[in-house]
């Protein structure tokens, strides 16, 4: 987060907003980590079906990341 903080300061953007966007995005993106998918799939008896789980997660995770990126861009452009 230090890099994002310094970059926001250099660009004159809200440090709080940029760090919030980065934190929310990384939390959602961590859902796509292979280790988490393997553990989750094996927990519910879907070992070997990790590809199916990943395809579904890409759809929902990608949509959430797109919403966060769009809202973050709009708020930063408005000066928040």
VEXNUPA-391861 format. One record per residue (C-alpha): residue number from 1; residue in one letter; x, y, z. Coordinates in nm, 2 decimals. Layout:
N
{NUM; A; {X; Y; Z}}
...
// end
This chain:
80
{1; X; {0.00; 0.00; 0.00}}
{2; X; {0.30; 0.23; 0.03}}
{3; X; {0.34; 0.24; -0.35}}
{4; X; {-0.03; 0.33; -0.39}}
{5; X; {-0.01; 0.60; -0.12}}
{6; X; {0.30; 0.76; -0.28}}
{7; X; {0.14; 0.74; -0.63}}
{8; X; {-0.18; 0.90; -0.51}}
{9; X; {0.01; 1.18; -0.34}}
{10; X; {0.22; 1.24; -0.66}}
{11; X; {-0.10; 1.25; -0.88}}
{12; X; {-0.29; 1.47; -0.63}}
{13; X; {-0.55; 1.21; -0.57}}
{14; X; {-0.73; 1.12; -0.24}}
{15; X; {-0.49; 0.89; -0.06}}
{16; X; {-0.78; 0.74; 0.14}}
{17; X; {-0.99; 0.67; -0.17}}
{18; X; {-0.70; 0.51; -0.36}}
{19; X; {-0.60; 0.29; -0.06}}
{20; X; {-0.97; 0.19; -0.01}}
{21; X; {-1.00; 0.09; -0.38}}
{22; X; {-0.67; -0.10; -0.36}}
{23; X; {-0.78; -0.28; -0.04}}
{24; X; {-1.12; -0.37; -0.17}}
{25; X; {-0.98; -0.49; -0.50}}
{26; X; {-0.72; -0.71; -0.34}}
{27; X; {-0.97; -0.87; -0.11}}
{28; X; {-1.19; -0.97; -0.40}}
{29; X; {-0.90; -1.08; -0.62}}
{30; X; {-0.77; -1.31; -0.34}}
{31; X; {-1.08; -1.52; -0.40}}
{32; X; {-0.91; -1.62; -0.73}}
{33; X; {-0.60; -1.76; -0.56}}
{34; X; {-0.54; -2.12; -0.67}}
{35; X; {-0.47; -2.23; -0.31}}
{36; X; {-0.79; -2.09; -0.18}}
{37; X; {-0.99; -2.25; -0.47}}
{38; X; {-0.83; -2.59; -0.40}}
{39; X; {-0.90; -2.58; -0.03}}
{40; X; {-1.26; -2.47; -0.09}}
{41; X; {-1.32; -2.73; -0.35}}
{42; X; {-1.18; -3.01; -0.14}}
{43; X; {-1.37; -2.90; 0.16}}
{44; X; {-1.71; -2.94; -0.02}}
{45; X; {-1.61; -3.26; -0.20}}
{46; X; {-1.53; -3.10; -0.54}}
{47; X; {-1.17; -3.21; -0.57}}
{48; X; {-1.09; -3.22; -0.94}}
{49; X; {-1.35; -2.96; -1.03}}
{50; X; {-1.14; -2.66; -0.95}}
{51; X; {-1.17; -2.54; -1.31}}
{52; X; {-1.54; -2.52; -1.28}}
{53; X; {-1.51; -2.33; -0.95}}
{54; X; {-1.26; -2.09; -1.10}}
{55; X; {-1.49; -2.02; -1.40}}
{56; X; {-1.77; -1.92; -1.17}}
{57; X; {-1.55; -1.72; -0.95}}
{58; X; {-1.40; -1.53; -1.25}}
{59; X; {-1.75; -1.43; -1.35}}
{60; X; {-1.85; -1.29; -1.01}}
{61; X; {-1.51; -1.17; -0.91}}
{62; X; {-1.46; -1.00; -1.24}}
{63; X; {-1.80; -0.82; -1.21}}
{64; X; {-1.72; -0.70; -0.86}}
{65; X; {-1.38; -0.58; -0.96}}
{66; X; {-1.53; -0.40; -1.26}}
{67; X; {-1.78; -0.22; -1.03}}
{68; X; {-1.51; -0.12; -0.78}}
{69; X; {-1.28; 0.01; -1.06}}
{70; X; {-1.57; 0.20; -1.22}}
{71; X; {-1.69; 0.36; -0.90}}
{72; X; {-1.34; 0.43; -0.79}}
{73; X; {-1.26; 0.61; -1.12}}
{74; X; {-1.58; 0.81; -1.10}}
{75; X; {-1.52; 0.92; -0.74}}
{76; X; {-1.16; 1.01; -0.81}}
{77; X; {-1.27; 1.22; -1.11}}
{78; X; {-1.52; 1.40; -0.89}}
{79; X; {-1.25; 1.49; -0.64}}
{80; X; {-1.34; 1.26; -0.36}}
// end
